Amino acid sequence: MKAAALTRVQRVPSQAVGFSAQWSRSLSQKQTLVAGFDGREVRGTSDELVFVQNRASAIVAAGGRERTLSFFVEDIFRVTDRLIVKGGVRLDRWRNYGALQTTQPVRQTGPATAATTINLFPDRRERALSPQLSVLYSLNDRVSLSASVYRAFRQPTLNELYRSFRVGDALTLANENLRAERLTGGEAGVSTIWLNQRLNVRGTFFWTETTRPISNVTLSTTPNLITRQRQNLGRTRSRGIEIEAEARVREHWTITGGYLFADASVLRFPTNTALEGLRLPQVARHQLNLQMRYTNRALFNEGLQTRLAGAQFDDDQNRFRLGRYFVMDALVSKPFARGLEIFGAVENLLNQKYEIGRTPTTTLGPPRLLRVGLRWRLGTQ
């Protein structure tokens, strides 16, 4: 039997402030221009008390600040009554600064302990230009086609840059040299309406490739400890198809469902070619969902949702497999006058036990959870 021991006690205070503004103007009956900007400032710190052999060993603090400023412009143009073209571009600039890590040993009885160490991280600046082009064409009143190509990015978080952590037998190190992920992708789809607009079926094929994706890469493995570090991989690819359907069965009943097939793998990683061709962690190839809703403001509202996900892996080397799982949730609400509503919800209605992590210590998803409350919508008569 394997015993568990406390390794860290963590506190993560953070503050964030932001602003945004948007401007739009109709240049003609067929063309609309939209532009705007937004900004955000985030400050975060991870304060941890480290334990070694069940004894407090050190106080470790790590964190910094992040400032982001973005500008965007978008042009929506109706070429004909059946064809709409939308193009846009977004420029993001961000800066990480004031980042440091301090380690202060906890004083024990006996000889003096080591002095506090401070590690200052250099300021970082980066920017990303993200264009996008979309086309929507209506073949007739029931069938429409769509296609789009785009670029996007994801900047590393303060947590990924500066905070190391340990869960079970796995130690994951931060990496202050991480760069932003860059994604290039495209998709094409068809949407159809049938049975006097009571049935809507949509299908989309997508293909994306990401350069410098951030992943937890295994550095070493021993019987007692797995050491990983957040690193930028070379290139990954995700491709697949998504199918969605919505049916209004009767006046108050609606059924929706969807299926997602996603093939996500590592294409290139020169630093560690052994990872090439392996599947990306935490991405199931097959996902299925089904919802049933009953809506009647004169009586009550209710909903039932089910989710089915196929097997996936929890690590970069595809060693720790997470099994498939099935979860069901339920919601019932009763509206009252003046926007007041009482509700009750049950998550994981069947109390299924399923894995969400293996490090290799197994982590289970939440058990059956019950929520009851009141919801008040302002401005509702």
Residue, then its C-alpha position, 0 to 999 in steps of 0.5 A: m500500500k502506497a502512502a501519501a505525504l504532504t509536500r506543499v501548502q499553497r496560496v495564490p493571490s492575484q489581481a487583474v484590471g482591464f479596459s476595452a473600447q469598441w467603435s463601429r460604423s456602417l459605410s454603406q448598406k453592404q459594409t460595416l467597419v468595426a475597430g477597437f482596443d483593449g488592455r489588461e494588467v495582471r499581477g500574480t504570486s504563488d506563496e508556498l510552504v515546502f515540506v520535506q519528510n513531513r517537516a516544513s523546509a522552506i517558504v518559496a514565493a514566485g510571480g510577476r506582472e503582465r501588461t497587455l495592449s491590443f488593437f483590432v479592426e474588422d470589415i464585414f462586407r455583404v457582396t451579394d444577398r447570398l455571400i458575406v465576407k468578413g476580414g480582420v486583423r488583431l495586434d497584441r503586444w505584452r510585457n512581463y516584468g517585475a518577476l522574481q523567485t525567493t526561497q527562505p529556509v524555515r529556521q529549525t532548532g540547531p545550527a543556523t540555516a542557509a540565507t534567503t535566496i532571490n532570483l530575478f527574472p529579466d523583463r520580456r516583450e513580445r507581440a503577435l499579429s493575427p489576421q482572419l478571413s471568413v466567408l459565408y455563402s447561402l445556397n438556398d434558404r436551407v443550406s449554407l456553406s462557410a469557410s475561414v482561415y486564421r492565425a492566433f496565439r496564446q501567450p505563456t501565463l505567469n504560472e507557466l513562466y515562474r511557478s514550479f509545483r509538485v503533485g504526487d510523484a511528479l515535479t513540474l518546473a517553470n520556465e521563464n524562457l517560454r515564448a508565445e504559441r502561434l496557431t495557423g488554422g482553417e475550417a470549412g463547414v455546412s449548415t442545413i435546416w429541415l422540417n420547417q426550421r425544427l431541425n438544424v444540422r451543422g458539420t465542420f472540418f478543421w485543421t490547425e497547426t501550432t508552433r512552439p506549443i507549451s507542454n510539460v516535457t519529461l526530463s527524468t524518471t526515477p522510482n520516486l520522482i518524475t521531473r518535468q518542465r514546461q517547454n515549447l515543442g516544435r510543432t503540433r497538429s490538430r485535425g478532425i470533424e465536429i457534427e452538431a444537431e438541434a431538434r425542437v421536438r415539441e413546443h417546449w422540448t429541445i434536444t441537442g447533440g454533438y460529436l467531436f473527432a480530434d486527432a492531435s499529435v506532435l509533428r516535430f520536436p528536434t530537442n526530443t524526437a522521441l515525442e514526435g508522432l505521440r498524442l497530445p496530453q488531455v485530448a480525447r479523440h472521441q467526444l460525444n454530448l447530448q442535452m434535453r431541455y424543457t422550457n416553460r416559464a409558466l411552469f418550470n424549466e429542466g435540463l438533462q446533459t450527458r457527456l462521453a469522452g474517449a481515452q486520452f493520455d495525461d503525459d507527454q510520453n503517452r505512458f499514463r492512460l486515462g480511461r473513457y468516462f460518462v457523466m450526467d448532469a441535471l438542472v431544474s428551475k422555477p421562474f417567479a415574477r420580477g426576474l427571480e428564479i429558484f434552481g437546483a442542479v446535480e452534477n455527476l448525477l450517477n456518481q461515476k468515478y472517473e480519472i482526470g489525472r495520473t502523475p502517476t498518482t490517480t486523481l478522480g473527477p468530482p463526485r455527485l454535487l448538489r447546488v440549490g440557489l436563487r437567481w435574480r435577473l436585473g431588468t427582467q419584468 
